[in-house]
Amino acid sequence: MDQDQQNAILDATFFQWGREREADITNGVKFAHYTSAQVAMDIFRARDENRCLWLRNAMLMNDFSEIEYGQQLLRLSLNNQDIVERLKAACNAINTDVINAFTMLDQEVYAIKRGTYLLSLALHKGLELVRGRLSMWRAYGGDANVCLLLNPEAFVTEQTAYDAALAPVDYGGPEKFLHGLIQIIENMERNCAELREINPDLVKANLKYAIDVMVLSTKHPGFQEESEWRVIHREKVPAQPNSPPSKIVCLNGIVQKVFYIPMKNMPEHNLQNADLNSLLYKVLIGPTPNPDLVWEGFVRILDECGVENPADKVLASGIPLRR
């Protein structure tokens, strides 16, 4: 089995979770990243690799319970003894060593939080491309916030530059999570013969990572209107050759490590449309007492960055400021 065949089997077995959501990314749909005007300005004015998008630690998310919820659903699923026995049998049928991945699933609660870095995006279309989403403006409170509307091509094209996975957030609750786990088991059973030909350590790592992604991309059904997607990186020790670069920053008074994805193309790794001109669709200005001044400021900043037609790239939502 060559490398391409091996990758195809691993993908078909472990990484079908959320694939139906890929159909949501149609013509005209953009990824939205809400942030402060200060952070957006710092991103644009940076040079070279410092112009980037940050992946922040999961422990510093707006709602820390988001990761807890996915872990609760995993524990609930593993309380189903029939599912547990079937998963054990599927692991053992491939290689007895693979079972070690299963025994680790509910033992890494802290490790998942501590070692996971995320970039949160939301799908926007239609009027949301000129207004944003009111619930998101309210969630990112402040007097000068913006939404970076990003073209999706750089995110959805399979690339080898960085160890970072794009995953849609699922809002289906316990039933959907259990269905996703059963789907992995069924795929393992179906592809058992092929998986036996692959290094068991690699099979084990992919099983563990697949379920980690499920945990990290599951939220309570009440958040469904967010239509969130996440760029996910699990920190490796030691760092791998394709680990995203990292640095220490101070944000909101908290000194922390962030991983980051530079806004640059790497065609040798099939990473295209990642430069600022290709990536940026619009800067959408949120509710603020001085939208005209903020608009003027961002037009000038984008012009200084060499962005084409900067005045067409900046838009004020016009939503009155109300906190």
C-alpha positions in Angstrom: 0.0 0.0 0.0 1.5 3.3 -1.0 1.3 6.6 0.9 -1.7 7.9 -1.0 -3.6 4.7 -0.5 -2.8 4.7 3.2 -3.9 8.3 3.6 -7.1 7.6 1.7 -8.0 4.7 4.0 -7.3 6.7 7.1 -9.4 9.6 5.9 -12.3 7.4 4.9 -12.2 5.6 8.2 -11.7 8.4 10.8 -12.5 11.7 9.3 -16.0 11.7 7.9 -17.3 13.7 10.9 -19.0 16.9 9.7 -18.3 16.2 6.0 -22.0 16.9 5.2 -21.4 20.5 6.4 -18.9 21.1 3.6 -22.0 21.7 1.3 -22.7 24.8 3.3 -19.6 26.5 1.8 -21.2 27.7 -1.5 -20.6 30.6 -3.8 -20.9 33.9 -1.9 -20.3 32.4 1.6 -17.5 33.9 3.7 -15.8 33.0 6.9 -16.2 35.7 9.6 -13.8 36.4 12.4 -14.9 38.9 15.0 -12.3 40.8 16.8 -11.4 44.2 18.2 -10.5 47.1 15.9 -7.1 47.2 17.7 -6.3 43.5 16.9 -7.4 43.9 13.3 -5.2 47.0 12.9 -2.3 45.1 14.4 -2.8 42.2 12.0 -2.9 44.4 8.9 0.1 46.6 9.9 2.3 43.6 10.7 4.9 42.6 8.2 6.0 39.2 6.7 5.0 36.3 9.0 3.7 38.6 11.7 0.7 39.3 9.5 -1.2 36.3 10.6 -4.3 34.8 12.3 -3.8 33.6 15.9 -4.9 30.2 17.2 -5.5 30.7 21.0 -5.5 28.1 23.7 -8.9 26.4 24.3 -8.7 27.4 28.0 -9.0 31.0 27.0 -12.2 30.7 24.9 -15.1 33.0 25.5 -17.1 30.1 26.9 -14.9 27.6 28.6 -17.8 25.2 28.9 -17.7 24.6 25.1 -14.9 22.1 25.5 -16.5 20.6 28.6 -19.7 20.0 26.6 -17.9 17.8 24.0 -16.1 15.9 26.7 -19.4 15.3 28.5 -20.8 13.8 25.3 -17.8 11.5 25.0 -18.2 10.3 28.5 -21.9 9.8 28.0 -21.3 7.8 24.8 -18.7 5.6 26.6 -21.3 4.8 29.2 -23.0 2.7 26.5 -21.5 -0.7 27.1 -22.6 -2.1 23.7 -20.7 0.8 22.0 -17.6 0.2 24.2 -17.5 -3.5 23.4 -17.9 -2.9 19.7 -15.1 -0.3 19.7 -12.8 -2.6 21.6 -13.6 -5.4 19.2 -12.9 -3.2 16.2 -9.6 -2.1 17.7 -8.5 -5.6 18.5 -9.4 -6.9 15.0 -6.9 -4.4 13.5 -4.1 -4.8 16.1 -4.1 -5.3 19.8 -2.0 -2.2 20.3 -4.7 0.0 18.8 -6.8 -0.6 21.9 -4.5 1.7 23.8 -6.0 4.7 22.0 -9.4 3.7 23.2 -8.3 3.4 26.8 -6.8 7.0 26.6 -10.0 8.6 25.4 -11.5 9.6 28.7 -8.2 10.1 30.5 -7.1 13.3 28.7 -9.6 15.9 29.9 -7.0 18.4 31.0 -4.6 17.5 28.2 -7.2 18.3 25.5 -7.8 21.7 27.0 -4.2 22.5 27.7 -2.8 21.4 24.4 -5.5 22.7 22.0 -5.3 25.9 20.0 -8.3 27.3 18.1 -9.3 29.9 15.6 -13.1 30.5 15.6 -14.8 31.4 12.4 -18.5 31.7 11.5 -20.2 31.2 8.1 -21.8 34.4 6.8 -23.9 35.0 3.7 -26.5 37.3 2.3 -27.3 40.3 4.5 -24.8 39.1 7.1 -22.1 40.3 4.7 -23.2 43.9 5.2 -24.6 43.8 8.8 -22.7 41.0 10.6 -24.6 39.0 13.1 -26.1 40.8 16.1 -25.5 38.0 18.6 -21.8 38.0 17.6 -21.5 41.8 18.0 -23.0 41.5 21.4 -20.7 38.6 22.3 -17.6 40.6 21.4 -18.5 43.6 23.5 -16.7 46.8 23.2 -17.0 50.2 21.5 -14.9 49.4 18.4 -15.1 45.9 17.1 -14.8 44.7 13.6 -15.6 41.5 11.6 -13.0 40.3 9.2 -14.9 38.6 6.3 -12.5 36.1 4.7 -12.7 34.3 1.4 -12.9 30.5 2.2 -10.5 29.1 -0.4 -7.4 29.1 1.7 -9.2 27.3 4.5 -11.0 24.6 2.6 -8.3 23.5 0.2 -6.3 20.6 1.5 -2.8 21.7 2.3 0.4 20.3 3.9 2.0 23.5 5.2 0.6 23.4 8.7 -0.7 20.7 11.1 -4.1 22.4 11.5 -7.5 21.0 10.7 -10.6 22.9 9.7 -13.7 21.4 11.3 -17.4 22.5 11.4 -18.9 22.8 14.8 -21.7 20.3 15.3 -24.9 21.2 17.3 -26.7 17.9 17.2 -26.3 17.1 20.9 -25.8 13.6 22.4 -27.6 11.7 19.7 -25.5 13.2 16.9 -22.2 12.7 18.8 -23.1 9.0 19.4 -23.9 8.6 15.7 -20.5 10.0 14.9 -18.7 7.6 17.2 -20.7 4.7 15.7 -19.8 5.8 12.2 -16.1 5.6 13.1 -16.6 2.0 14.5 -18.5 1.0 11.4 -15.7 2.4 9.2 -13.1 0.5 11.2 -15.0 -2.7 10.8 -15.5 -2.2 7.1 -11.9 -1.2 6.4 -10.3 -3.7 8.9 -8.2 -5.6 6.3 -6.7 -2.4 4.9 -6.0 -0.9 8.3 -4.1 -4.1 9.3 -1.5 -3.2 6.7 -0.9 0.2 8.3 1.5 0.9 11.2 -0.7 0.3 14.3 0.8 3.4 16.0 -0.5 5.5 13.0 -3.9 3.9 13.2 -4.0 4.5 16.9 -3.0 8.2 16.5 -5.6 8.8 13.9 -8.4 7.2 16.0 -7.4 9.4 18.9 -7.2 12.5 16.8 -10.5 11.8 15.1 -12.3 11.6 18.5 -10.4 14.7 19.8 -11.8 16.6 16.8 -15.3 15.5 17.6 -14.9 16.7 21.2 -13.3 20.0 20.1 -16.0 20.8 17.5 -19.2 20.1 19.4 -21.3 22.7 21.0 -24.7 22.9 22.7 -27.6 23.0 20.3 -28.5 26.5 21.7 -25.5 27.9 19.8 -26.6 26.7 16.4 -27.2 30.1 14.9 -23.4 30.8 15.2 -22.7 28.3 12.3 -19.2 28.1 13.6 -16.1 26.4 12.1 -12.8 26.0 13.8 -9.2 25.8 12.8 -7.8 23.3 15.3 -4.2 22.6 16.2 -3.2 20.0 18.8 0.3 20.9 20.2 2.9 18.2 19.7 5.9 17.6 21.9 8.4 17.8 20.4 7.1 20.1 17.7 6.6 18.5 14.3 8.1 20.0 11.1 4.7 21.2 10.0 3.6 22.6 13.4 2.4 26.2 13.0 4.9 28.7 14.4 4.2 30.0 17.9 5.1 33.0 20.0 4.4 34.5 23.4 2.0 37.5 23.5 0.2 39.6 26.1 -3.6 39.9 25.3 -6.0 41.5 27.7 -3.3 41.4 30.3 -2.8 37.6 30.0 0.7 36.4 28.9 0.1 33.4 26.7 1.4 31.3 23.9 -0.4 31.5 20.6 0.2 29.5 17.4 -0.3 31.5 14.2 -0.9 31.0 10.5 0.9 33.6 8.4 -1.0 35.3 5.6 1.2 34.1 2.8 1.0 31.6 0.1 3.1 28.4 0.1 2.4 26.8 -3.3 4.9 24.0 -2.6 2.4 22.9 0.1 -0.7 23.6 -1.9 -1.5 26.6 0.3 -2.9 29.3 -2.0 -5.1 32.4 -1.7 -3.7 33.0 1.8 -2.1 36.4 1.1 -4.0 39.5 2.4 -5.3 40.6 -1.0 -6.7 37.2 -1.8 -7.9 36.3 1.7 -9.7 39.5 2.7 -13.2 40.1 1.4 -14.3 42.9 3.7 -13.6 44.6 7.0 -17.1 45.1 8.5 -17.3 47.7 11.2 -19.5 46.9 14.1 -21.7 49.1 16.4 -19.5 52.1 17.4 -20.1 55.7 18.2 -17.8 56.9 15.4 -18.2 54.5 12.4 -17.0 57.2 9.9 -13.7 57.7 11.7 -13.1 53.9 12.0 -14.0 53.5 8.3 -11.5 56.2 7.3 -8.8 54.6 9.5 -9.1 51.1 8.0 -9.2 52.4 4.5 -5.9 54.1 5.0 -4.4 51.1 6.8 -5.4 48.8 3.9 -4.0 51.3 1.4 -0.7 51.3 3.3 -0.7 47.5 3.1 -1.1 47.5 -0.6 -4.6 46.1 -0.6 -6.3 46.8 -3.9 -9.3 49.2 -3.9 -9.2 49.6 -0.1 -12.3 51.9 0.0 -14.4 49.0 -1.4 -13.0 46.6 1.2 -14.3 48.5 4.3 -18.0 48.7 5.2 -19.8 50.0 8.3 -22.7 47.8 9.5 -24.7 50.9 10.5 -26.1 49.1 13.6 -26.6 51.6 16.4 -24.3 51.1 19.4 -26.3 49.6 22.3 -24.6 47.7 25.2 
